[in-house]
Amino acid sequence: MKSRFAPSPTGYLHIGGARTALFAWLWARKNNGQFTLRIEDTDRERSTQASVDAILQGMEWLGLDYDEGPIYQTDRFDRYQEVIDDLLKKGRAYYCECSKERLEKLREDKMAAGEKAKYDGCCRDKNLSSGVIRFLNPDEGRVAFRDHVKGDIEIANSELDDLIIARSDGSPTYNLTVVVDDHDMAIDCVVRGDDHINNTPKQINLYTALNWDLPAFAHVPMILGSDGARLSKRHGAVNVMAYRDEGFLPKALLNYIIRLGWSHGDQEVFSLEEMIDLFDLDNINKAPASFNQEKLIWLNQSYIKSIELSELIQHLQWHLESRSIDVSSGPKIEDVVESLRDRSKTLVEMADGCVMFYQDFAAFDEKQASKQFSSKSQPVIEALHSRLSALDVWNAKTVHGEIQGVCEQQNVGFGKVGQPFRLALSGDGKAGSIDVCAELVGKDRTLARLQMAIDYIKAF
């Protein structure tokens, strides 16, 4: 059993494409089959290597491994020409020299008459030897097929066009290449967006003319923004690598996009193994799905809390490197990540939280400092510095004990000590459990930062 993902390299891999790839990948894995990546790059004017690279990078980051490919259509032009020549020889295709002006007028006239704007077969019997090449679509009968998502679909051949299968320069068009490729690559199931569904009856007639077996089809609905409009950049229709940059885990993103139009009861969180085991094309919803950024963030936080520590650190590493954080100059990264994972919604937040443990800062956040550092907090910070300096055993428990001791000594609540300590330790006041943070920052750095806070107060 074999499926494929066949993007056009005219842009990056976005959420819609990633979901199509995921559905096709899951189908192959569930059926112990093969998954093929095909790059449909026959549009030479719009296809770019940068787009190819973005697609490959996105597939790798998501973990959607392929058994075959990437296969490039531009490497298969001889094969397409062979099929076109065969159709011409059999009388199932013909040359057409109709001008753009004639075709535009024909379209306008038909629309004005309330008819379907389709080609009228003007060049069918002219025996021309140049121009575009059109497939001779049957005039009689109907095309019927069952779609895994849309159900039974049927359309009269009289409604279909004589579609162009080769341009005047000889280059093949999408509807021809996709049929040839899916046949030659023995694709059993074609999973693609429902914007292709109108092409399917035409492609089925091509399969029939070539005496080839049909694959199964599954046309998945589009993804809408939370406002019901077509998904755009403001909703999340961006390069999937932007989600890496924003701190999302690839498995969390996969979990999110599988739920965009597919469900299994009320379950929200799925392991990759569960996705493969439970996925069924027939359970994809017919209606468009809505993108919800808040739901994605919730899922990502859930994965950060539960994913294996080594895998979490592996994905965090990119963010640490982008901030030039050298984890060899501080506490064990495993201990830091464990202290941060319950309060981090994204890997960006987690990486930001790592900074205080590995990098010193030159200044305090002015707004926070104006609240926490004053003549009233000075004796508290000084007492804290003194008591912590005398500690022989440095860990969260002993640090916590000294904070409690300062509270009793200064006759203040825990917050009056904890808040200025948190700011002194982090520089911006953004830190978790203060005693745990102090343990990880280490005694020398903690004392140095407390002294820095004392000097800051004295300077005012």
Kinemage of the C-alpha trace (Angstrom):
@kinemage 1
@onewidth
@group {chain A} dominant
@subgroup {mainchain}
@vectorlist {calphas} color= white
{ca met a 1} P 0.000 0.000 0.000
{ca lys a 2} L 1.385 3.356 -0.985
{ca ser a 3} L 0.479 7.024 -0.552
{ca arg a 4} L 2.243 10.235 -1.454
{ca phe a 5} L 2.614 13.900 -0.670
{ca ala a 6} L 3.150 15.997 -3.768
{ca pro a 7} L 3.723 19.688 -2.994
{ca ser a 8} L 4.444 22.339 -5.574
{ca pro a 9} L 7.686 24.197 -4.688
{ca thr a 10} L 6.238 27.651 -5.196
{ca gly a 11} L 6.268 28.474 -1.479
{ca tyr a 12} L 6.972 27.033 1.940
{ca leu a 13} L 5.252 24.125 3.670
{ca his a 14} L 2.277 25.614 5.535
{ca ile a 15} L -0.281 24.144 7.931
{ca gly a 16} L -2.638 22.969 5.197
{ca gly a 17} L 0.122 21.176 3.312
{ca ala a 18} L 1.522 19.717 6.525
{ca arg a 19} L -1.894 18.297 7.413
{ca thr a 20} L -2.249 16.704 3.968
{ca ala a 21} L 1.236 15.216 4.334
{ca leu a 22} L 0.378 13.931 7.818
{ca phe a 23} L -2.857 12.274 6.680
{ca ala a 24} L -1.092 10.573 3.757
{ca trp a 25} L 1.803 9.536 6.016
{ca leu a 26} L -0.527 8.112 8.660
{ca trp a 27} L -2.451 6.138 6.042
{ca ala a 28} L 0.774 4.568 4.780
{ca arg a 29} L 2.104 3.793 8.236
{ca lys a 30} L -1.233 2.338 9.416
{ca asn a 31} L -1.312 0.036 6.390
{ca asn a 32} L 2.364 -0.954 6.757
{ca gly a 33} L 2.875 0.640 3.382
{ca gln a 34} L 5.178 3.179 1.777
{ca phe a 35} L 5.078 6.947 1.763
{ca thr a 36} L 6.456 8.873 -1.219
{ca leu a 37} L 7.510 12.514 -1.434
{ca arg a 38} L 7.128 13.962 -4.922
{ca ile a 39} L 8.072 17.517 -5.828
{ca glu a 40} L 5.730 18.820 -8.541
{ca asp a 41} L 8.082 21.384 -10.044
{ca thr a 42} L 6.923 21.599 -13.659
{ca asp a 43} L 5.937 25.254 -13.175
{ca arg a 44} L 9.473 26.449 -13.840
{ca glu a 45} L 8.651 30.133 -13.569
{ca arg a 46} L 7.302 29.881 -10.009
{ca ser a 47} L 9.222 26.892 -8.623
{ca thr a 48} L 12.332 27.732 -6.604
{ca gln a 49} L 15.072 25.791 -4.870
{ca ala a 50} L 14.394 27.827 -1.737
{ca ser a 51} L 10.854 26.445 -1.682
{ca val a 52} L 12.121 22.898 -2.204
{ca asp a 53} L 14.526 23.355 0.700
{ca ala a 54} L 11.737 24.769 2.904
{ca ile a 55} L 9.501 21.780 2.142
{ca leu a 56} L 12.253 19.263 2.886
{ca gln a 57} L 13.197 21.081 6.083
{ca gly a 58} L 9.576 21.191 7.228
{ca met a 59} L 9.049 17.483 6.566
{ca glu a 60} L 12.227 16.611 8.465
{ca trp a 61} L 11.343 18.803 11.448
{ca leu a 62} L 7.857 17.298 11.664
{ca gly a 63} L 9.327 13.799 11.508
{ca leu a 64} L 7.297 12.826 8.431
{ca asp a 65} L 9.888 10.478 6.973
{ca tyr a 66} L 9.396 9.165 3.457
{ca asp a 67} L 10.348 5.798 1.993
{ca glu a 68} L 10.731 7.091 -1.547
{ca gly a 69} L 11.847 10.460 -2.840
{ca pro a 70} L 12.108 13.267 -3.167
{ca ile a 71} L 11.148 12.587 -6.783
{ca tyr a 72} L 11.178 15.625 -9.076
{ca gln a 73} L 8.765 15.904 -11.975
{ca thr a 74} L 11.311 17.863 -14.000
{ca asp a 75} L 13.352 14.645 -14.148
{ca arg a 76} L 10.456 12.844 -15.825
{ca phe a 77} L 9.695 14.964 -18.910
{ca asp a 78} L 10.610 12.140 -21.301
{ca arg a 79} L 8.061 9.890 -19.614
{ca tyr a 80} L 5.321 12.521 -19.859
{ca gln a 81} L 6.087 13.043 -23.530
{ca glu a 82} L 5.824 9.294 -24.109
{ca val a 83} L 2.315 9.260 -22.616
{ca ile a 84} L 1.241 12.372 -24.547
{ca asp a 85} L 2.468 10.812 -27.805
{ca asp a 86} L 0.522 7.652 -26.982
{ca leu a 87} L -2.684 9.642 -26.420
{ca leu a 88} L -2.188 11.513 -29.698
{ca lys a 89} L -1.559 8.245 -31.537
{ca lys a 90} L -4.726 6.702 -30.092
{ca gly a 91} L -6.798 9.731 -31.072
{ca arg a 92} L -7.451 10.557 -27.403
{ca ala a 93} L -5.660 13.927 -27.639
{ca tyr a 94} L -5.333 16.670 -30.239
{ca tyr a 95} L -3.556 19.942 -30.954
{ca cys a 96} L -5.407 23.216 -30.433
{ca glu a 97} L -4.409 26.616 -31.795
{ca cys a 98} L -7.259 28.678 -30.359
{ca ser a 99} L -5.971 32.105 -29.322
{ca lys a 100} L -6.345 33.518 -25.834
{ca glu a 101} L -8.672 36.135 -27.284
{ca arg a 102} L -10.983 33.505 -28.778
{ca leu a 103} L -11.021 31.478 -25.575
{ca glu a 104} L -11.798 34.564 -23.495
{ca lys a 105} L -14.659 35.569 -25.776
{ca leu a 106} L -15.998 32.002 -25.753
{ca arg a 107} L -15.922 32.059 -21.955
{ca glu a 108} L -17.734 35.397 -21.769
{ca asp a 109} L -20.401 34.345 -24.275
{ca lys a 110} L -21.137 31.089 -22.475
{ca met a 111} L -21.356 32.806 -19.094
{ca ala a 112} L -23.661 35.449 -20.549
{ca ala a 113} L -25.883 32.657 -21.896
{ca gly a 114} L -25.932 30.972 -18.491
{ca glu a 115} L -23.908 28.016 -19.750
{ca lys a 116} L -20.854 26.310 -18.275
{ca ala a 117} L -17.709 28.153 -19.405
{ca lys a 118} L -15.980 25.198 -21.091
{ca tyr a 119} L -14.026 24.724 -24.287
{ca asp a 120} L -16.242 24.032 -27.317
{ca gly a 121} L -13.994 21.497 -29.084
{ca cys a 122} L -13.284 23.879 -31.954
{ca cys a 123} L -9.988 22.217 -32.923
{ca arg a 124} L -11.005 18.596 -32.328
{ca asp a 125} L -11.239 17.623 -36.003
{ca lys a 126} L -8.702 20.001 -37.566
{ca asn a 127} L -5.769 17.562 -37.503
{ca leu a 128} L -3.386 20.292 -36.409
{ca ser a 129} L 0.299 19.665 -35.656
{ca ser a 130} L 1.088 22.548 -33.326
{ca gly a 131} L -0.300 24.499 -30.391
{ca val a 132} L -1.348 23.225 -27.007
{ca ile a 133} L -2.412 19.604 -26.679
{ca arg a 134} L -5.851 18.824 -25.292
{ca phe a 135} L -7.227 15.565 -23.992
{ca leu a 136} L -10.298 14.436 -25.924
{ca asn a 137} L -12.804 14.082 -23.114
{ca pro a 138} L -15.785 11.760 -23.762
{ca asp a 139} L -19.043 13.552 -24.587
{ca glu a 140} L -21.291 10.771 -23.337
{ca gly a 141} L -21.613 8.929 -20.056
{ca arg a 142} L -20.737 9.878 -16.521
{ca val a 143} L -17.768 9.738 -14.166
{ca ala a 144} L -18.532 8.226 -10.778
{ca phe a 145} L -16.184 7.571 -7.871
{ca arg a 146} L -16.256 7.238 -4.103
{ca asp a 147} L -14.178 9.692 -2.135
{ca his a 148} L -13.094 8.682 1.384
{ca val a 149} L -14.066 12.120 2.681
{ca lys a 150} L -16.733 13.474 0.334
{ca gly a 151} L -18.547 10.209 -0.318
{ca asp a 152} L -20.053 9.280 -3.690
{ca ile a 153} L -19.420 11.792 -6.468
{ca glu a 154} L -20.840 11.652 -9.980
{ca ile a 155} L -20.653 14.072 -12.882
{ca ala a 156} L -21.710 13.954 -16.536
{ca asn a 157} L -18.883 13.979 -19.095
{ca ser a 158} L -20.767 16.699 -20.942
{ca glu a 159} L -19.901 18.977 -18.019
{ca leu a 160} L -16.167 18.420 -18.393
{ca asp a 161} L -13.608 20.261 -20.494
{ca asp a 162} L -11.112 19.009 -23.041
{ca leu a 163} L -8.355 19.821 -20.630
{ca ile a 164} L -4.920 20.962 -21.777
{ca ile a 165} L -2.299 18.278 -21.076
{ca ala a 166} L 0.666 20.028 -22.724
{ca arg a 167} L 1.452 23.691 -23.249
{ca ser a 168} L 2.494 25.116 -26.614
{ca asp a 169} L 6.147 24.825 -25.565
{ca gly a 170} L 5.644 21.100 -25.017
{ca ser a 171} L 5.765 21.183 -21.216
{ca pro a 172} L 3.165 18.923 -19.548
{ca thr a 173} L 0.466 20.287 -17.265
{ca tyr a 174} L -0.534 19.249 -13.761
{ca asn a 175} L -3.507 17.087 -14.721
{ca leu a 176} L -1.345 14.953 -17.005
{ca thr a 177} L 1.727 14.669 -14.805
{ca val a 178} L -0.192 13.792 -11.648
{ca val a 179} L -1.947 10.897 -13.382
{ca val a 180} L 1.258 9.552 -14.928
{ca asp a 181} L 3.188 9.863 -11.685
{ca asp a 182} L 0.530 8.288 -9.483
{ca his a 183} L 0.297 5.381 -11.922
{ca asp a 184} L 4.028 4.874 -12.402
{ca met a 185} L 4.704 5.142 -8.668
{ca ala a 186} L 1.894 2.670 -7.900
{ca ile a 187} L 0.067 5.066 -5.583
{ca asp a 188} L -2.882 3.285 -4.000
{ca cys a 189} L -4.446 6.274 -2.254
{ca val a 190} L -4.311 9.937 -3.307
{ca val a 191} L -4.744 12.233 -0.308
{ca arg a 192} L -4.961 15.915 -1.248
{ca gly a 193} L -6.841 19.137 -0.602
{ca asp a 194} L -10.423 19.441 -1.806
{ca asp a 195} L -9.407 22.311 -4.079
{ca his a 196} L -8.353 19.474 -6.425
{ca ile a 197} L -11.683 17.677 -6.413
{ca asn a 198} L -12.932 19.350 -9.615
{ca asn a 199} L -9.873 17.973 -11.434
{ca thr a 200} L -10.506 14.412 -10.317
{ca pro a 201} L -13.208 13.431 -12.878
{ca lys a 202} L -10.976 14.746 -15.681
{ca gln a 203} L -8.051 12.758 -14.315
{ca ile a 204} L -10.212 9.647 -14.019
{ca asn a 205} L -11.015 9.924 -17.719
{ca leu a 206} L -7.287 10.091 -18.411
{ca tyr a 207} L -6.761 6.924 -16.364
{ca thr a 208} L -9.510 5.248 -18.396
{ca ala a 209} L -8.081 6.380 -21.730
{ca leu a 210} L -4.697 4.970 -20.754
{ca asn a 211} L -6.288 1.731 -19.470
{ca trp a 212} L -4.789 2.244 -16.011
{ca asp a 213} L -6.242 1.244 -12.654
{ca leu a 214} L -7.615 4.016 -10.461
{ca pro a 215} L -6.224 4.833 -7.022
{ca ala a 216} L -8.520 5.630 -4.122
{ca phe a 217} L -9.133 9.327 -3.426
{ca ala a 218} L -9.457 11.347 -0.235
{ca his a 219} L -10.021 15.081 -0.648
{ca val a 220} L -9.567 16.834 2.687
{ca pro a 221} L -11.406 20.108 3.377
{ca met a 222} L -9.662 23.435 3.725
{ca ile a 223} L -8.636 25.025 6.996
{ca leu a 224} L -10.293 28.289 8.020
{ca gly a 225} L -9.190 30.939 10.470
{ca ser a 226} L -10.968 31.291 13.806
{ca asp a 227} L -13.088 34.032 12.205
{ca gly a 228} L -14.338 31.694 9.483
{ca ala a 229} L -12.284 33.317 6.730
{ca arg a 230} L -9.841 31.390 4.554
{ca leu a 231} L -6.647 30.702 6.474
{ca ser a 232} L -4.090 33.457 5.952
{ca lys a 233} L -0.809 34.549 7.515
{ca arg a 234} L -2.634 36.370 10.293
{ca his a 235} L -4.337 33.083 11.246
{ca gly a 236} L -1.286 30.857 11.023
{ca ala a 237} L -0.816 30.064 7.313
{ca val a 238} L 2.933 30.468 7.620
{ca asn a 239} L 5.947 28.272 7.037
{ca val a 240} L 5.723 25.397 9.529
{ca met a 241} L 9.301 26.253 10.533
{ca ala a 242} L 7.888 29.468 11.997
{ca tyr a 243} L 6.237 27.250 14.602
{ca arg a 244} L 9.647 25.897 15.533
{ca asp a 245} L 10.886 29.484 15.834
{ca glu a 246} L 7.926 30.302 18.093
{ca gly a 247} L 8.779 27.419 20.396
{ca phe a 248} L 6.335 24.686 19.397
{ca leu a 249} L 7.272 21.015 19.549
{ca pro a 250} L 6.814 19.129 16.259
{ca lys a 251} L 4.767 16.368 17.902
{ca ala a 252} L 2.496 18.977 19.479
{ca leu a 253} L 1.959 20.563 16.065
{ca leu a 254} L 1.237 17.157 14.510
{ca asn a 255} L -1.224 16.419 17.312
{ca tyr a 256} L -2.894 19.757 16.680
{ca ile a 257} L -3.207 19.443 12.916
{ca ile a 258} L -4.533 15.870 13.029
{ca arg a 259} L -7.439 17.281 15.051
{ca leu a 260} L -8.131 19.845 12.311
{ca gly a 261} L -10.867 17.847 10.647
{ca trp a 262} L -10.348 14.428 12.253
{ca ser a 263} L -11.400 13.119 15.625
{ca his a 264} L -11.563 10.018 17.774
{ca gly a 265} L -14.265 10.499 20.360
{ca asp a 266} L -13.402 13.284 22.788
{ca gln a 267} L -9.687 12.485 22.915
{ca glu a 268} L -7.474 15.534 22.446
{ca val a 269} L -3.924 14.340 23.069
{ca phe a 270} L -2.519 11.528 20.928
{ca ser a 271} L 0.863 9.895 20.849
{ca leu a 272} L 2.298 9.253 17.394
{ca glu a 273} L 1.591 5.552 17.877
{ca glu a 274} L -2.042 6.311 18.713
{ca met a 275} L -2.377 8.528 15.657
{ca ile a 276} L -1.178 5.699 13.423
{ca asp a 277} L -3.349 3.090 15.147
{ca leu a 278} L -6.569 5.128 15.245
{ca phe a 279} L -6.382 7.124 12.008
{ca asp a 280} L -8.978 6.393 9.341
{ca leu a 281} L -9.594 8.446 6.201
{ca asp a 282} L -13.327 7.800 6.472
{ca asn a 283} L -13.373 9.675 9.799
{ca ile a 284} L -12.162 12.947 8.298
{ca asn a 285} L -14.870 15.590 8.542
{ca lys a 286} L -16.418 16.911 5.347
{ca ala a 287} L -16.683 20.461 6.680
{ca pro a 288} L -13.732 22.858 6.852
{ca ala a 289} L -11.767 22.951 10.091
{ca ser a 290} L -11.014 26.112 12.094
{ca phe a 291} L -7.534 27.050 13.254
{ca asn a 292} L -7.294 28.003 16.932
{ca gln a 293} L -3.983 29.362 18.206
{ca glu a 294} L -4.983 29.054 21.881
{ca lys a 295} L -5.690 25.338 21.447
{ca leu a 296} L -2.285 24.851 19.843
{ca ile a 297} L -0.568 26.616 22.745
{ca trp a 298} L -2.489 24.449 25.236
{ca leu a 299} L -1.395 21.291 23.441
{ca asn a 300} L 2.189 22.465 23.258
{ca gln a 301} L 2.268 23.121 26.993
{ca ser a 302} L 0.841 19.659 27.594
{ca tyr a 303} L 3.623 18.112 25.511
{ca ile a 304} L 6.326 20.166 27.247
{ca lys a 305} L 5.113 18.801 30.577
{ca ser a 306} L 4.935 15.171 29.479
{ca ile a 307} L 7.481 14.535 26.736
{ca glu a 308} L 10.666 12.600 27.480
{ca leu a 309} L 13.270 14.923 28.988
{ca ser a 310} L 15.940 14.011 26.435
{ca glu a 311} L 13.593 14.763 23.530
{ca leu a 312} L 12.548 18.054 25.092
{ca ile a 313} L 16.170 19.124 25.512
{ca gln a 314} L 16.923 18.069 21.944
{ca his a 315} L 14.321 20.495 20.585
{ca leu a 316} L 15.241 23.177 23.119
{ca gln a 317} L 18.849 23.102 21.925
{ca trp a 318} L 18.072 25.134 18.792
{ca his a 319} L 16.610 27.922 20.919
{ca leu a 320} L 19.540 27.839 23.334
{ca glu a 321} L 22.014 28.119 20.490
{ca ser a 322} L 20.085 31.017 18.955
{ca arg a 323} L 20.570 32.855 22.264
{ca ser a 324} L 24.249 31.840 22.502
{ca ile a 325} L 23.569 30.002 25.755
{ca asp a 326} L 26.467 27.745 26.712
{ca val a 327} L 25.006 25.152 29.062
{ca ser a 328} L 28.487 23.972 30.078
{ca ser a 329} L 28.908 27.146 32.144
{ca gly a 330} L 26.271 26.419 34.746
{ca pro a 331} L 23.981 23.769 36.229
{ca lys a 332} L 22.990 20.558 34.456
{ca ile a 333} L 20.563 21.450 31.685
{ca glu a 334} L 18.374 18.481 32.717
{ca asp a 335} L 17.841 20.034 36.155
{ca val a 336} L 17.081 23.453 34.690
{ca val a 337} L 14.577 22.065 32.192
{ca glu a 338} L 12.811 20.065 34.882
{ca ser a 339} L 12.462 23.262 36.924
{ca leu a 340} L 10.960 25.126 33.960
{ca arg a 341} L 8.793 22.601 32.131
{ca asp a 342} L 5.668 23.034 34.293
{ca arg a 343} L 5.560 26.782 33.737
{ca ser a 344} L 6.602 27.022 30.070
{ca lys a 345} L 4.000 27.190 27.322
{ca thr a 346} L 6.604 27.268 24.550
{ca leu a 347} L 10.280 26.463 24.084
{ca val a 348} L 10.847 30.189 23.594
{ca glu a 349} L 9.603 30.787 27.147
{ca met a 350} L 11.730 27.912 28.385
{ca ala a 351} L 14.865 29.189 26.627
{ca asp a 352} L 14.252 32.669 28.019
{ca gly a 353} L 13.923 31.080 31.437
{ca cys a 354} L 17.276 29.327 30.978
{ca val a 355} L 19.205 32.564 30.490
{ca met a 356} L 19.469 33.446 34.193
{ca phe a 357} L 21.180 30.148 34.967
{ca tyr a 358} L 23.955 30.478 32.388
{ca gln a 359} L 24.408 34.175 31.681
{ca asp a 360} L 24.916 37.120 34.003
{ca phe a 361} L 23.137 40.406 33.353
{ca ala a 362} L 24.388 43.959 33.531
{ca ala a 363} L 21.216 45.686 34.708
{ca phe a 364} L 17.884 45.082 36.383
{ca asp a 365} L 14.535 45.672 34.765
{ca glu a 366} L 13.882 49.311 35.640
{ca lys a 367} L 10.145 48.961 36.153
{ca gln a 368} L 10.554 45.966 38.467
{ca ala a 369} L 13.491 47.518 40.286
{ca ser a 370} L 11.481 50.639 41.085
{ca lys a 371} L 8.936 48.388 42.837
{ca gln a 372} L 11.179 45.899 44.588
{ca phe a 373} L 14.418 47.741 45.381
{ca ser a 374} L 14.112 50.527 47.977
{ca ser a 375} L 15.370 51.650 51.345
{ca lys a 376} L 12.779 49.314 52.891
{ca ser a 377} L 13.995 46.252 51.021
{ca gln a 378} L 17.689 47.040 51.502
{ca pro a 379} L 17.989 45.540 55.025
{ca val a 380} L 16.075 42.471 53.828
{ca ile a 381} L 18.446 41.907 50.921
{ca glu a 382} L 21.500 42.579 53.066
{ca ala a 383} L 20.279 40.101 55.700
{ca leu a 384} L 19.641 37.553 52.991
{ca his a 385} L 23.137 38.072 51.572
{ca ser a 386} L 24.661 37.649 55.031
{ca arg a 387} L 22.765 34.495 55.947
{ca leu a 388} L 23.277 32.836 52.533
{ca ser a 389} L 27.000 33.630 52.652
{ca ala a 390} L 27.312 31.527 55.783
{ca leu a 391} L 25.654 28.463 54.247
{ca asp a 392} L 27.890 25.409 53.959
{ca val a 393} L 25.299 23.227 52.217
{ca trp a 394} L 23.742 24.902 49.172
{ca asn a 395} L 20.428 23.494 48.005
{ca ala a 396} L 16.798 24.529 47.718
{ca lys a 397} L 15.965 23.299 51.211
{ca thr a 398} L 18.732 25.220 52.971
{ca val a 399} L 18.104 28.357 50.902
{ca his a 400} L 14.419 28.177 51.773
{ca gly a 401} L 15.321 27.906 55.444
{ca glu a 402} L 17.410 31.075 55.263
{ca ile a 403} L 14.603 32.965 53.498
{ca gln a 404} L 12.295 31.947 56.352
{ca gly a 405} L 14.965 33.064 58.811
{ca val a 406} L 15.118 36.525 57.214
{ca cys a 407} L 11.320 36.788 57.370
{ca glu a 408} L 11.416 36.101 61.103
{ca gln a 409} L 14.443 38.319 61.721
{ca gln a 410} L 12.967 41.266 59.789
{ca asn a 411} L 9.398 40.530 60.916
{ca val a 412} L 8.082 40.534 57.333
{ca gly a 413} L 6.046 38.153 55.198
{ca phe a 414} L 7.615 35.745 52.705
{ca gly a 415} L 6.729 37.983 49.763
{ca lys a 416} L 8.729 40.886 51.174
{ca val a 417} L 11.820 38.709 50.929
{ca gly a 418} L 10.945 36.484 47.989
{ca gln a 419} L 10.017 39.214 45.513
{ca pro a 420} L 13.207 41.328 45.786
{ca phe a 421} L 15.242 38.105 45.912
{ca arg a 422} L 13.542 36.895 42.711
{ca leu a 423} L 14.394 40.134 40.926
{ca ala a 424} L 17.969 40.128 42.222
{ca leu a 425} L 18.434 36.557 41.059
{ca ser a 426} L 16.813 36.848 37.598
{ca gly a 427} L 17.221 40.493 36.627
{ca asp a 428} L 13.638 40.724 35.394
{ca gly a 429} L 11.604 39.083 38.162
{ca lys a 430} L 10.630 36.198 35.908
{ca ala a 431} L 11.633 33.083 37.783
{ca gly a 432} L 9.977 30.040 39.257
{ca ser a 433} L 10.386 28.672 42.744
{ca ile a 434} L 12.981 31.016 44.179
{ca asp a 435} L 14.775 28.464 46.369
{ca val a 436} L 15.078 26.006 43.471
{ca cys a 437} L 16.308 28.803 41.198
{ca ala a 438} L 18.910 29.831 43.764
{ca glu a 439} L 20.167 26.263 44.027
{ca leu a 440} L 20.584 26.051 40.255
{ca val a 441} L 22.129 29.498 39.872
{ca gly a 442} L 24.699 28.501 42.472
{ca lys a 443} L 26.036 30.153 45.592
{ca asp a 444} L 28.649 32.424 44.018
{ca arg a 445} L 26.354 33.830 41.345
{ca thr a 446} L 23.492 34.231 43.819
{ca leu a 447} L 25.612 36.214 46.266
{ca ala a 448} L 27.065 38.337 43.467
{ca arg a 449} L 23.586 39.233 42.221
{ca leu a 450} L 22.369 40.058 45.719
{ca gln a 451} L 25.359 42.373 46.113
{ca met a 452} L 24.510 43.917 42.762
{ca ala a 453} L 20.989 44.640 44.090
{ca ile a 454} L 22.413 46.204 47.260
{ca asp a 455} L 24.724 48.408 45.220
{ca tyr a 456} L 21.798 49.405 42.988
{ca ile a 457} L 19.793 50.579 46.026
{ca lys a 458} L 22.753 52.424 47.533
{ca ala a 459} L 23.273 54.310 44.293
{ca phe a 460} L 19.862 55.990 44.654
